[in-house]
Amino acid sequence: MKEQAVRVAVHRMRRRYGELLRHEIAHTLKSPADIDDELRFLFSVTGA
């Protein structure tokens, strides 16, 4: 793959991972409005 194609693929992969992560977290919460707070908490405890 050319460098630009790799960059595009990585960008798409990160975006898709974010979508999947938000979807899975939504299943654990009562209110979808809490997703962003839950993600911030998750990243704070994992050091991400």
MIZANU-666207 format. One record per residue (C-alpha): residue number from 0; x, y, z; chain. Coordinates in nm, 2 decimals, decimal comma. Layout:
! residues N
+-----+--------+--------+--------+--------+
: num :      X :      Y :      Z : cadena :
+-----+--------+--------+--------+--------+
: NUM :      X :      Y :      Z :      A :
...
+-----+--------+--------+--------+--------+
***
This chain:
! residues 48
+-----+--------+--------+--------+--------+
: num :      X :      Y :      Z : cadena :
+-----+--------+--------+--------+--------+
:   0 :   0,00 :   0,00 :   0,00 :      A :
:   1 :   0,11 :   0,35 :  -0,06 :      A :
:   2 :   0,16 :   0,58 :   0,24 :      A :
:   3 :  -0,15 :   0,79 :   0,17 :      A :
:   4 :  -0,36 :   0,47 :   0,14 :      A :
:   5 :  -0,23 :   0,36 :   0,48 :      A :
:   6 :  -0,31 :   0,69 :   0,64 :      A :
:   7 :  -0,67 :   0,68 :   0,50 :      A :
:   8 :  -0,71 :   0,32 :   0,62 :      A :
:   9 :  -0,59 :   0,40 :   0,97 :      A :
:  10 :  -0,82 :   0,70 :   0,99 :      A :
:  11 :  -1,12 :   0,49 :   0,89 :      A :
:  12 :  -1,02 :   0,22 :   1,14 :      A :
:  13 :  -0,99 :   0,47 :   1,43 :      A :
:  14 :  -1,33 :   0,62 :   1,34 :      A :
:  15 :  -1,49 :   0,28 :   1,32 :      A :
:  16 :  -1,34 :   0,17 :   1,64 :      A :
:  17 :  -1,48 :   0,48 :   1,81 :      A :
:  18 :  -1,82 :   0,41 :   1,67 :      A :
:  19 :  -1,81 :   0,05 :   1,79 :      A :
:  20 :  -1,68 :   0,15 :   2,14 :      A :
:  21 :  -1,96 :   0,41 :   2,18 :      A :
:  22 :  -2,22 :   0,15 :   2,07 :      A :
:  23 :  -2,09 :  -0,11 :   2,32 :      A :
:  24 :  -2,08 :   0,14 :   2,61 :      A :
:  25 :  -2,43 :   0,26 :   2,52 :      A :
:  26 :  -2,55 :  -0,10 :   2,60 :      A :
:  27 :  -2,42 :  -0,07 :   2,96 :      A :
:  28 :  -2,59 :   0,26 :   3,04 :      A :
:  29 :  -2,95 :   0,37 :   3,12 :      A :
:  30 :  -2,92 :   0,69 :   2,93 :      A :
:  31 :  -2,74 :   0,75 :   2,60 :      A :
:  32 :  -2,66 :   1,10 :   2,72 :      A :
:  33 :  -2,41 :   0,94 :   2,96 :      A :
:  34 :  -2,18 :   0,80 :   2,69 :      A :
:  35 :  -1,94 :   1,09 :   2,68 :      A :
:  36 :  -1,90 :   1,09 :   3,06 :      A :
:  37 :  -1,84 :   0,71 :   3,06 :      A :
:  38 :  -1,58 :   0,74 :   2,78 :      A :
:  39 :  -1,39 :   1,01 :   2,98 :      A :
:  40 :  -1,39 :   0,79 :   3,29 :      A :
:  41 :  -1,28 :   0,49 :   3,09 :      A :
:  42 :  -0,99 :   0,68 :   2,94 :      A :
:  43 :  -0,89 :   0,83 :   3,27 :      A :
:  44 :  -0,86 :   0,49 :   3,44 :      A :
:  45 :  -0,68 :   0,33 :   3,15 :      A :
:  46 :  -0,44 :   0,61 :   3,09 :      A :
:  47 :  -0,55 :   0,63 :   2,73 :      A :
+-----+--------+--------+--------+--------+
***
